[in-house]
Amino acid sequence: MADRRVVKRIADAADIAPEDTVIEVGPGRGALTDELAKRASRLIAVEVDPTLAVSLTEKHHGDANVTVIEGDVLEMTAEDILNRGDGGLPYVVVGNLPYFIGSAIVRKFLQAPIKPERLIVMLQSEVAERIAAAPGKMSYLSVEMQVMAETKLLFRIPAKAFKPPPKVQSAVVRLDVRDSPDVEVDDMAAYLRVVAAGFAAPRKRLRNSLAVGLRIKGPDAAAILTDAGVDGDQRPQMLTLENWRDVYFAARRGERTDE
């Protein structure tokens, strides 16, 4: 984990309220756990490594507000975690996420039937930047995350803040979960499939990338974009969430026309 100043900044960013249950993902040796335990009325730490989980349990055996769960967070539901840790709603997710599954963990909580109020997580800097990107630098991950949460990259963490220093840069991002998706569509999964299709060849112009992703002819993709009022000459990363909504509905209209 990073040095003490970084740990405190992450805990501060969580804005923990008295009524919040905090789920910490990937506590490791517990540097952040120690800080969160001082602030949370109920802290549930989920650690996949059995040895670290035992050590953390022993370290906090006298803290009535801390529960350590050994297990893979991707294999547990949010409800299961809260029940096993004697937690309740509302809840907040905080953690230094494993880089190779960080976005999968965030996605799991955003898609959970019982969603957190917010997530404050450390990720590989490149992933954090994509999650919080603005139009012009958007990616599929940007749209997927921002349609469900308001995202903000809080700060970057230099490698020298860790011992030993990692080979990649880190950053902390905050996601405030929306009460409802930021775009009104009749099928969110289908909407995201259209977005994924649009980013199938992100270095190409949008009409070409969409044609590749939807497996349709270029003129058909161009017709969808014209119907949506979206310039097909631009790159996919330029579109807003609302642009993708318009493309989604135009694609649906095109499907009905073909029937």
N, C-alpha and C positions, 0 to 999 in steps of 0.2 A: 504494500500500500504506500501511498505518497506520504510526504512529511506532514507534521502536525498542522501547519497552516492550511494546507490543502484540505485535510480532513475537516477542519472547522468550517471552511468555506462551503464544502458540500453539505454539511449538517445545517448551516445557516440557510442555504438555498432551499432546503426542504420545508422551511416555514412550518415546523411541526406545531400543531395546536393541541390543547389538552385532550380533546376528544378523538384525536387521530390515532389509529393503529399504524405502526410503521412496519412494513415488510422489507427487510434488508436481504438483497440477493447477492450471494457470493461474498460473505464476510471475511473469508480467509483467516488470517491471524487475529482479526478483531479490532484493528485500529479505529475504523469508522464505527464499529459496534459500540466501543467504549463511549464515544461521543454521543451517539444516538441514544444510548441507554440513560444518559443524564437528562435527556429532553423528552423522551417518549413515555407516556403512561403505559403503553404496551408495545413491545418490540419483539418481532418474530424474525429470527435470522435463519435463512435457508442456505445450507452448505452441503455441497455434493461430496466433498472429500471426507471420508469417515474419520480419519485421524484429526483433521482440523475441527470437525464437528464435536468430537469428544473433548478436545482441548478447550474449545470455546464454551462448551457446557460446563466444564470444571471451573473455568475462569469466572463465569457468571452464575455459579450455583447459588450464591447468596442474593442475587438480584431477582426479586419476585416479579418484576415487570418484563423479564427477558426469557424468551423460549427459543431454544435452538432446535431446528429440525434438520435431520440428515436426509438428503434426497436431492433429486434433480428437479429443479423448478419447472422445467419444461414438461415433466411427467405428472405434475400436480395442478389441480385447479386452484384458482384464487380462493374459492370457498373452502376447499380442503385445508389450505394453508392457514386461513383465518380460524377455522374450527380447531385444528390441531394446536394452534398457538394461543387459543382462548382470546382471539382478537375480535374486532367488530368493525362496523362502518361508522364514519368514513375511514378509508385507509390510504396510505401513501407508500409508494415504492421507491426505495433508495438503494444504490449499490454501485460497486465497481464491477461492471459486467465483463465476463470473458469475451475477448474480442471476436472470436470466431462464431459465437452464437448471440452476441449482444442484441442485434436487431431482431432476432427470433424471440428473445425474451421480452423485449418491448412490445412486439407485435402480439404476443400471447396475452399480455395484460390489457392492451387496447381492445382486443377482441373478446375479452372475458365477459360472460353475462353479468358478473359483478365487477365493475370497473373501479380502478383507483381514482382518487381526486387528481393526483398528479404523479409524475415520475421524475426523479432527479437522478440521473445515471451518468457514470463515466464510461466512455466508449473510445474506440480508436478515433482519432481526430477526423479522419476522412469520413467515417460513418456519421459522426455527430454533425459534421458540416452538411452532409446530404440530407439528414433528417430536418435540419433547420433552414435549408436553402430557400431563397426567394426566386420568383420567376426570372428566368435568365440562366439559372443554374440548377433548375429542378431536375429530379430523376424520378423513376417510379417510386423509390423509397420515400422521397419527399412527399409525393402526393398521398401515398398510402398512410403515412404517419399524420400529415397535416389535415387530412379529411376527418380524422378522429380526435386530434388534439392541437392546441396552439403550442407551437414549438419555439424554443429560443436557445441558442448556444450561449451559455453563461460565461465560460472562460476556458482557456486552453491550459494544459499542464505540461511544463517542460520535462523532458526525460530525466534531467538531473534531480527532479523532486522525488524520484523513486530510488530505492536501494534493493537490488542493483538496478541501474537505469535500463528501461526496455529499448528495443530497437525501433519502436513506433511511437508516434506522438499521441497524446490523449487529450480529451476535452470532455467537459461536463455539459450536458444538455438537459433542459427542463421541458417537460410535456404536460401541459394542463389539459386534462381530458375534457372534451366537449360533452354536454348533455345529449346532444344528437349530432350526427354527421354535419359537416360544414357545407355540404351540397345536398339538395333534395333530389334523390333518384329513387326509382322504384325497386332497384336491385343493386345493392352495394357491391356484391361480388362480381356482377356483370359489368358494373362501372369500372371496377379495378382491372378487369380483364381487357377492357378497351384501352385503358391507360397503359397497361403492360404491352398491348399490341402497338400502341403509339411509340413506345420506347424500344421496340424490337431492333431498330437500327438507328440509335440516337444521333449518330454523326451525319445521317442523311437528312434531307429535307423531310418535313413532317408527312407530306403526301406519300413519299416513297417508303418511309418507315412504317406508316400505318398500313400500307399495302402489304408489306412484308409480314407484319404482325397479324393481320386479319386474313392473310392468304387470298387476297383479292387483286384484281388488276389495278394498275395505277390510275386510270380514268375513274374507276369506281371509288377509289379512296379520295380522289380529288373532288368528286361529286359530294361525298359525305362531308368533307371539310367546307365546301362552298355552302351547303345546306346549314352547317353549324355556324357560319359566319366567321370561320377561322382561316387565316392565311396559311395555305399549304406550303408556301416557300420557306417558312421559318423552321427552326429546329424544334424538336419536341420539348426541350428544356425551357422554352420561352413561355409555354402555356400556363395559365392559372388553373386552379381547381374548377372554377366556373367554366373556363374554356373546355376542359375535359368533359364536364357535364353536358355541354352543348354538343360535343362530338359524340358522346355516348347516345344521346337521344336521336341525333341525326343517323347514327349507325343503326339504331333500332328501326327508324322509319325506313331506312334502306332495305333492311331485312324484310319488312312487311311488304314493301313494293315488289321484292323479288319472288314473294310467295305466289 
